[in-house]
Amino acid sequence: MSHSFQTKLLHNRHKFDKSNGAVSVPIQHASTFHQPDIDSFGKYDYGRSANPTREALEETIAHLEEGTRGFAFSSGMAAISTAFLLLSQGDHVLISEDVYGGTYRMVSEVLTRYGVAHTFVDMTDLGKVKAAIQANTKLLYVETPSNPLLKVTDITAVSTLAKTIGAWTFVDNTFLTPSLQKPLELGADLVLHSATKFLSGHSDVVAGLAVAKDPELADRLAFLQNSFGAVLGVQDAWLVLRGLKTLHVRLEQSQKSAYKIASYLEKHPAVKKVYFPGLTTHPGFTLQHRQAQGPGAVLSFELHSEEDLRKFVGKVEIPVFAVSLGAVESILSFPAKMSHAAMPESERLKRGITNSLLRLSVGLESAEDLIEDFEQAFQHTITAASGNQEQRRVYHGNLR
């Protein structure tokens, strides 16, 4: 019987412990395992190489992403960094231009020291991607929707292009999770997650996941995971497994609220621009609808000035103002000094990541309460679109 994704979250190989019927995966703290004799070792020998609790999470995410094998790391960046170690000196990688700041730092300041070259490119423009390919291009690295400008890249088109040159396609699927998007089914070779975000969903764990499509690539990544050793601890693995059980309902509710809030922000004169692929005005709207089950619950919006942003942040009450996203509580972030602090200002501005841009990860609060909170905070900004105070007065009157 084939089950829906929603059901698979609860009814999978780790539905219950086969030895005693427990409906929660046991936390196995052992760092080492007794072996029967000198010539035949069991499945587990040392905790870095394999652990039953971590393995349960790895098998679950592989099942959900429709991949060959999953891997659990100590953070999203540990997963991404280990995946980059699949490259060798002299290789070249093409990467989404408005990629997460930590990934930007890894590529521009670490990989370059080991002779791996890179080119940042607008992955939404396949012509630009083709033009940026070099003879030694071995990897096309995609974030879609991208962080923080929510650009949408055609995963199938990029993956097809990569195959013609014998390159891999890696996709960071943190914003959407397999609940909304499955890059491996669209042609990607490896999917990556900061499981700190939507997958665990409660701001109480730091974790990273990867899932390989091909067994040979999986074997190579397994070798690197064991060699590099940045594996996820068993307590954190259990927390992610618990979080996964409610992923569908959390993301469904947060996405509904994100639609409402994005629509509200798009019409507000204090807001210069809204970035959310669920809006019909977003350039990637049609593509997002085609390759994913929804736009997700993250959006960004730009105010008219940094001064307006500071006043707004100082007055808004419900969202926490913090690093990260994908939690039960709404999180408001300032990319310029948070997620993209590692990116030089000149590079940020070139990509449109300004000092008046905010990113909102919508949580499980009432959308109406969030909008009311935003509205009272906007009352304290001094700049409106075209400076039309009458427009603001009419808008506020309609809102009431």
C-alpha positions in Angstrom: 0.0 0.0 0.0 1.3 3.4 -0.9 0.9 6.1 1.8 0.9 9.9 1.5 3.8 11.9 2.8 1.7 12.9 5.8 1.2 9.3 6.8 4.8 8.3 6.1 6.0 10.7 8.7 4.4 8.5 11.3 4.2 5.1 9.7 7.6 4.0 8.5 10.3 1.5 9.4 10.7 3.1 12.8 7.0 3.3 13.7 7.8 1.2 16.8 10.8 -0.7 18.3 10.6 -4.3 17.0 12.2 -5.7 20.2 9.6 -4.3 22.6 6.9 -2.4 20.8 7.9 1.0 22.1 6.5 3.8 19.8 9.5 6.0 20.3 12.9 5.3 18.9 15.2 4.4 21.8 18.2 6.7 22.5 21.3 4.6 22.4 24.1 6.4 24.2 26.8 3.8 23.6 30.0 5.1 22.1 31.4 1.6 21.5 30.0 -1.9 20.9 31.1 -5.3 22.0 32.2 -7.6 19.1 31.6 -11.3 19.0 35.1 -12.3 18.0 38.3 -11.1 16.3 37.2 -12.0 12.8 33.5 -11.1 12.7 32.4 -7.6 13.7 28.8 -6.7 14.2 26.9 -3.9 12.4 28.0 -1.3 15.0 31.5 -0.9 16.3 32.1 2.8 17.2 29.6 5.6 17.6 31.2 7.9 15.1 30.8 5.3 12.3 27.3 4.2 13.2 24.7 4.5 16.0 21.2 2.9 16.0 19.5 6.2 17.0 21.3 8.3 14.4 20.7 5.5 11.9 16.9 5.7 12.5 16.9 9.3 11.6 19.2 8.7 8.5 16.9 6.0 7.2 13.8 8.1 7.9 15.0 11.2 6.0 16.2 8.9 3.1 12.7 7.4 2.9 11.1 10.9 3.0 13.4 12.3 0.3 13.1 9.2 -1.9 16.9 8.7 -1.8 19.3 5.8 -1.5 20.9 6.7 1.9 20.7 9.5 4.5 23.3 11.1 6.7 22.9 13.0 9.9 25.5 15.7 10.8 26.2 17.9 13.8 24.8 21.0 11.9 23.6 22.1 8.5 27.0 23.6 7.7 28.7 20.3 8.7 26.5 18.5 6.1 27.2 21.1 3.5 30.9 21.3 4.2 31.3 17.5 4.1 29.4 17.4 0.8 31.8 20.0 -0.6 34.7 17.6 0.3 33.5 15.4 -2.5 35.3 17.9 -4.7 39.0 17.8 -5.4 41.8 20.3 -6.1 41.3 21.8 -9.5 37.5 21.4 -9.5 35.1 24.3 -10.1 31.6 24.8 -8.6 28.7 27.0 -9.8 26.6 28.2 -6.9 23.5 30.3 -6.4 24.5 33.9 -6.0 22.3 34.8 -2.9 23.2 31.6 -1.1 23.1 31.4 2.7 26.0 33.3 4.3 27.6 30.3 5.9 27.7 28.5 2.6 29.2 31.6 0.9 31.9 31.7 3.6 32.7 28.0 3.1 33.0 28.4 -0.7 34.8 31.7 -0.8 37.2 31.4 2.2 37.7 27.7 2.8 37.4 25.8 -0.5 39.6 28.3 -2.3 42.5 27.4 0.1 42.3 23.9 -1.2 42.3 24.8 -4.9 38.6 24.5 -5.5 37.3 27.4 -7.6 33.8 28.8 -7.7 31.5 31.2 -9.5 28.4 32.7 -8.1 25.6 32.9 -10.6 21.9 33.8 -10.9 20.6 30.2 -11.0 17.2 31.5 -12.1 18.7 32.3 -15.5 19.7 29.1 -17.3 21.5 31.1 -19.9 23.8 32.7 -17.3 24.4 29.2 -15.8 25.4 27.8 -19.2 27.7 30.8 -19.8 29.4 30.3 -16.4 30.3 26.6 -17.0 34.0 25.9 -17.2 35.9 22.8 -18.4 36.5 21.8 -14.7 33.0 22.5 -13.4 32.0 19.5 -11.3 29.1 20.8 -9.2 26.1 23.0 -9.6 25.0 24.0 -6.1 21.4 25.3 -5.8 19.3 26.9 -3.1 15.7 27.2 -4.0 13.9 29.1 -2.8 17.1 31.0 -2.1 18.0 32.7 1.2 17.0 35.5 1.7 15.5 36.7 -1.6 13.4 33.6 -2.3 14.6 33.2 -5.9 13.3 30.1 -7.5 15.6 27.9 -9.6 14.4 25.2 -12.0 15.9 22.1 -10.4 15.1 19.8 -13.4 16.7 22.2 -15.9 19.8 22.7 -13.8 20.1 19.0 -13.1 19.8 18.1 -16.8 22.4 20.7 -17.7 24.8 19.3 -15.0 24.4 15.8 -16.4 25.5 16.9 -19.9 28.8 18.0 -18.5 29.2 15.2 -16.0 28.7 17.3 -13.0 26.6 16.8 -9.8 23.7 18.9 -8.7 23.3 19.5 -5.0 20.2 21.2 -3.6 19.7 22.9 -0.3 16.1 22.0 0.6 15.9 23.6 4.0 13.2 26.1 3.3 10.7 23.6 1.8 11.7 20.1 3.2 10.5 17.0 1.5 7.0 17.9 2.6 6.8 20.5 -0.2 9.7 19.7 -2.6 11.7 16.6 -3.5 14.9 17.6 -5.4 16.0 14.0 -6.0 12.9 13.3 -7.9 13.5 16.4 -10.0 17.0 15.2 -11.0 19.3 16.4 -8.2 22.1 14.1 -6.9 22.2 15.2 -3.3 19.8 17.0 -1.1 20.9 19.0 2.0 19.1 20.3 5.0 19.7 22.4 8.0 17.5 20.1 10.2 17.8 22.8 12.8 14.9 24.5 10.9 11.6 23.1 9.8 12.5 19.4 10.1 13.0 19.6 13.9 10.9 22.8 14.2 11.2 23.8 17.8 14.4 25.9 18.2 15.9 23.3 20.5 18.4 21.4 18.3 21.2 22.1 15.8 21.5 19.4 13.1 22.2 18.8 9.4 21.0 16.1 7.0 22.0 14.9 3.6 20.4 12.3 1.3 22.1 10.8 -1.8 20.3 9.6 -4.8 22.9 7.2 -6.2 24.5 4.4 -4.1 28.0 5.2 -5.4 27.7 8.8 -4.3 26.2 7.7 -1.0 29.3 5.4 -0.4 31.6 8.3 -1.1 29.7 10.6 1.3 29.6 7.9 4.0 33.4 7.6 3.8 33.7 11.4 4.3 31.3 11.4 7.1 33.2 8.8 9.0 36.5 10.4 8.2 35.5 14.0 9.0 33.5 12.9 12.0 31.0 15.7 12.4 28.1 13.3 13.2 24.9 14.2 15.0 24.6 13.2 18.7 22.0 10.7 19.7 19.9 13.1 21.8 19.7 15.6 18.9 18.9 12.8 16.5 15.9 11.8 18.7 14.7 15.4 18.8 14.7 15.7 15.0 12.8 12.4 14.8 10.2 13.7 17.2 10.0 17.0 15.3 9.5 15.2 12.0 6.2 13.6 13.2 4.5 17.0 13.2 6.3 18.5 10.1 3.3 18.3 7.8 0.8 20.0 10.1 3.3 22.6 11.2 4.4 23.6 7.7 0.8 23.5 6.4 -0.3 26.0 9.1 2.7 28.2 8.8 2.4 28.3 5.0 -1.3 29.4 5.2 -0.3 32.3 7.5 2.6 33.2 5.3 0.2 33.7 2.4 -1.9 36.1 4.5 1.0 38.0 5.8 2.8 38.3 2.4 -0.5 39.6 0.9 -0.8 42.2 3.7 2.8 43.3 3.3 2.5 43.6 -0.4 -0.2 46.2 -0.1 1.3 48.2 2.7 2.8 51.6 1.8 5.5 51.2 4.4 6.8 48.2 2.5 9.0 48.7 -0.6 9.0 45.1 -1.8 8.0 41.6 -0.7 9.8 38.4 -1.7 7.5 35.4 -1.5 7.1 32.8 -4.2 3.4 32.3 -3.2 2.5 35.7 -4.6 1.4 35.8 -8.2 3.6 38.9 -8.6 6.8 36.8 -7.8 8.8 36.0 -11.0 9.2 32.4 -9.9 5.5 31.8 -9.0 4.7 29.5 -11.9 7.9 27.5 -11.6 7.4 27.2 -7.8 3.9 25.9 -8.4 5.2 23.4 -11.0 8.1 21.9 -9.0 6.9 22.1 -5.4 3.7 21.6 -3.4 3.8 25.1 -2.0 6.0 28.2 -1.4 6.9 27.5 2.1 6.6 29.7 5.2 9.6 32.0 4.8 9.3 35.5 3.2 11.4 38.6 3.1 10.3 42.2 2.8 12.2 45.5 2.3 11.3 48.7 4.0 12.1 52.1 2.6 15.2 52.8 4.8 17.3 51.3 7.5 15.9 53.9 9.8 12.4 52.5 9.2 13.7 49.0 9.8 15.2 49.9 13.1 12.0 51.6 14.3 9.9 48.6 13.1 12.1 46.0 14.8 12.1 48.1 18.0 8.3 48.1 18.1 7.2 44.7 16.8 6.3 42.4 19.7 5.2 38.8 18.6 8.1 37.4 16.5 11.4 36.8 18.2 14.2 38.8 16.6 16.8 36.2 16.2 19.0 34.1 13.9 17.4 30.9 12.4 14.0 30.0 10.9 11.5 27.2 10.6 10.3 27.1 14.2 6.9 27.0 15.9 7.4 30.6 16.9 7.7 33.3 14.2 11.3 34.5 13.8 12.2 37.9 12.4 15.8 38.2 11.1 18.0 40.9 9.8 20.0 39.2 7.0 22.7 41.9 6.7 23.9 41.2 10.3 22.6 37.7 10.9 22.4 35.0 8.2 24.6 36.9 5.7 27.0 38.7 8.1 29.8 36.6 6.6 29.2 38.2 3.2 31.0 41.5 2.5 28.7 44.5 2.3 29.6 45.1 -1.4 28.6 41.5 -2.2 25.4 41.7 -0.2 24.3 45.0 -1.9 25.2 43.6 -5.3 22.7 40.8 -4.6 20.0 43.1 -3.2 20.5 42.1 0.4 20.2 45.7 1.7 20.2 47.2 5.2 16.4 47.6 5.0 15.7 44.0 4.3 14.0 41.7 6.9 13.3 38.0 6.7 10.3 36.4 8.4 9.9 32.8 9.2 6.2 32.4 10.0 5.3 30.2 12.9 2.1 28.9 14.4 0.7 32.1 15.9 -2.5 33.5 14.6 -1.9 35.3 11.3 -4.3 38.0 12.3 -2.4 38.6 15.5 0.9 38.9 13.6 -0.7 41.3 11.1 -2.1 43.5 13.9 1.3 43.5 15.6 3.0 44.5 12.4 0.5 47.2 11.8 1.1 48.8 15.2 4.9 48.6 14.6 4.5 50.2 11.1 2.9 53.2 12.8 6.3 54.1 14.0 8.1 54.1 10.7 8.4 57.6 9.1 8.9 56.8 5.4 6.0 55.5 3.2 5.9 54.6 -0.4 6.1 57.9 -2.3 5.8 59.7 1.1 2.0 59.8 0.6 0.6 60.3 4.1 -3.0 60.4 2.8 -2.4 56.9 1.3 -1.3 55.7 4.7 -4.3 57.2 6.4 -6.7 55.6 4.0 -4.9 52.2 4.3 -5.1 52.3 8.1 -8.8 53.2 7.9 -9.5 50.2 5.6 -7.6 47.9 7.9 -9.7 48.9 10.9 
